[in-house]
Amino acid sequence: MLQDARKILIFDTSSLNKLTNESDCKSLIKSLGIGYRVRLTETNLSELSATSDADDRDGFLSVCRHLVYAGECIRPYNWIIEELVKMHSRSPQRFDWRTLNVHGPELEDQLTRPNILGSDELAEGTLAEFEMRAEEFEMIFNNARPGFERIFEDKAAKRPDAGKLVDILMSETGAYQKLAMGMYKRGCGVEIDEASVREFVAACPPFRAALVSLCIAQYYRCIRDKRGAGTYKAGRLDLFMAVYVPYCDIFVTRDTGQYNSLSLVGVNASPPTRVLTYQEFGQKMLLLV
């Protein structure tokens, strides 16, 4: 059986919105199917199905149906993390993150049923769920920020930039070792020591990407000087798209905060993933203008 030599491409939902509204959308989709294997994420489908305007929602989902014809859907980021943790806990010595089958045929089946993903009821329920989870996410960091502010009241305590904070938190003695251990136990119910979790994080780029995205969330919400520009402003779902970054060669977004955030994730991936803006993708790949 011949291997698919096409590069794997993942769009953030913001880029899928833009693609849908291109005047030559149909020809672009055909070109994409020839040059790339597009992976549609569960997050893409959830966000698009939450679009309140029915006509817009139908248009977005129609584009997804065409893209998946020459590509595939992949499962939720939280499912991926949990399954990788379970795989590792069963056999740490034989663990290879690339062997996890992330293909989601059930999502492709849902795409063919407009009465499921295209319904107003699902849109309302999904949007309400997103808003609730986003509030919970923001609250975690809002509650933590005063403690960090007290640290930086001392003029000698210099605020690190985002990249430096990632290095600090992800180091062998960094605070995120404990976070990684907690995430691991929640995924499989098994305790893991610090040395073993360091080995796992190094061997599992999607899990590491999730940790890096949380570092960036902490930087923007707790560490940065609020007078500074919102370079790394990215919402919960935009940040957790980081888990998908190791599963593609190219990740494309129109959101500036997500672009900057996932660019840090991309350079920490193994091998590195190219994170491009929609405009950069059009210019460099000679597909979108």
N, C-alpha and C positions, 0 to 999 in steps of 0.2 A: 504494500500500500504506500503510495507516494505521500511524503510529508508536505504539509501546507507551508510554503516558503514565504507567504505574505507576512508582513509585519503586523503585530497585533495593536489595534487602536482602540482606545476608550475615550469617549466624550463625556465631559461633565454635562449635566442637564442644561446649563446655560448655553453651551455650544450646540446642543441638539435643537434648542429653541431657535437659535440663529440660523442653523442649517435649514430648518423647516420653512423659514421665511425668506430664503434665498429665491430669487426669481427663476433660477435654473436648478432648483432643488433636485428634480428627477434625474437630470444628467449627472449631477454631482454624486448622487447616491450610487448610480451605476459605476462611476469612476472609482468611488471608494471601495465597492465590492470587488473590483479588479485588483486594485493595488494593496488593499488591506483586509485583514479579518477583523471586523468590528465586533467588539464585545459590548453588549448592552448590559448594564448592571441592574440589579434589583432596585437600587436607589434611583436610577434613571426612571424606571417604570413607575415606581411609587410616586416620585415627584411629578411626573407628567400626568399620571392618573388623578393627582390632587388638583389639577388645573380647574379653576371654577367655571371658566367659560367653556361650554360644551363643544363649540366649533373649534376653538383652539386646541382643546384636548383631543378631539378626533384627528386633527391635523398632525399633532405631535405623534400620536400612537400609530398613525398610518405610515409616517416616516420610519418609525421603529420596526414596523412589520417588513418594510422593504430592506432595511439594513440587516435585520437578522436572517434574511434569506441567504445571504452570503457570509453570515457570521454566526453568532450565538449569544444567548443570554447567560449570565453567570449569577450565582446565588448571593444572598445577602452577606454583607461584610461581617455581621456578628456570627452568622452560621459558619463562615469561613474560619474565623478566629477560634471558635469553639471546637470545630472539627480538627484543626491543626493541633490544638492543645491535646485533644484526646488521642490523636495519632502518636504524638510524642510520648505521652504518658504510657502508652501500651508498649512502645519499643524505642526508647531514646537512641540506642545505638544505630538503628536502621532508619531513623527519621529522615525523610526527604520531603520538604514542603511541596515540591513540584508534582508529587504523585497524587495529591488530593484532586479529585475530579470536581471542579467548581462549575461545570456545565449545569445549567438549570433548565431542562426540557419542560418542566412544569410551568415555568415563566413564559416560554415560547408558546405553550398551549393557551395560556391566559391571554396572550397577545392576539390570538386568533378569535377571541370571544369578546367582541365589543360590549356585550351586555355585562361583562365583569369589570374590566379595567376602564371602560368608557362610561360607567354609570355615575349619575349625580350623587347617589347615596354613598358610593365608595369615595368619591372626591371629597365630600363633606367630612366623612369619618377619618380619612387619611390626613386631611389638612388639620383637623382638630388634634389628632395624635401627634403630628409634627410639632404643632404649637406647644402642646403640653411637654413633650420631651425637650424642646428647645428651652423652655422656661426652667425646667429642672437642671439642665446643663449649665445655663448661665448662673443659676443660683449657687451652684457648687463653687464657682470661681469668685462670684461676688462676695460670698461669705469669707473666702480666704484672702481677698485683697487687702483688708485693713491690716492684717498681720505683716504682709510684705511692705506696706506703706510705712509701718513703724521701723522696719529695718532700714529703709532708704531715707528716713529722716536724718540719719547720720550722713553728713556730706562726704565722708570717706567711703561710704558704701556705694560703689558705682553700679548702676544698673547694667547688666550684660545685654548684648544684642541677642536676637533670636537664635542665631547659630551657636553662639557661645553658651546660651542657656541649655540648648539641646545637648551639647558636649558635657556640661556640668551634670545635668540630671540623668543622662544616660551612661555616665562613667561607672567604673566598678564600685565606687563609693557613693554614687549618686542616689538621690531619693527615689528614683523611679525603679530601682531594683526591687524595693518593697511593693511598689505598685504592680510590677510585672508578676511577682509571686502571688499577689492577690488575684490578679486576672487569671493566672494559670489555674489556681485552685477553683475559682468560680467556673472555669471551663470544663474541668474534669473531676473535681472533688478530691484531687490528690495534692498533698503538700509537696513543695519543692524547695530545696535550699538555694542560697544565693549563688553558689558556684554553678549549680545545675541550671538555674534560670538564666545566668549570663550566657551559658553555652547554647541554651534554647533560643534566646533572643538573637544571638549571632547567626544561628542556623535557620532562622525563620523570618525572612524579610517582611511578610505581611504583618506579623505580630510586632516586629520592630517598627514598622510604619505606623501602626496604631499608637504605639508609645510616643513616637516622634510628634504625631499630630496632637497628642495631649500636651506635650511640652510646649508646642506653639500656642495652643489654647491658653495655657498658663501664662506664657509670655505676654500675650496680647491683653489678657484680662486682669493679670495680677502684677506683672513686672514692669512693663513699659511705662514710660512717662506719659501720662494722659494728655500732655500738651503736644505729644508727637503725632505724626500722621498715622492713619490706620492701615499701615502697609500690610499687616497680617490679619486684618479683620476678615474672619471667615466663620460661618455658622457651623452648627453641630454636624449636619449632614455633609457639608462641604469638607470639613476636616476628616470625617470618618471615611470619605472616599479614598483617603490615603491607603486603606487596606487593599484597594484595587490596583494601586500604582505598580507593585511588583508583577502584576498579571498582564502587563502590556509593555510594548516597546515605546509607545507614544501616548501621552495623556494630554487632552486638549480642553481648555477652559476659557471662558470669557470673563470670569470673575477675578479681579485683580488680587484680592485678599487670598483667594484660594490658589491662584497661580503662585504667589510668593510662598505661601505655606507649603504647598505640595512640591515646589521646587526643592525645598529643604529635604522633603521626604525622598524625592527622586534621586538626589545625590547620595542619600544614605541607603538606597536600594542596591541589591547585588544580583545582576549587573545594574548599573545606573539606568533609570528610565528618563527619557526626554519629556519634560513637561513644557508644553507650548501654549501660548495664547492662540485663540482662534485665528487671529490675523497672521501670526507667525506661521502657523500650520499652512495657511493658504499660500503664503509667500515661499516658504521653504519646500513644501511638498508639491507645489505647482498644481494644486487641485482647487482650492477655494480662493476667491478673489474678493 
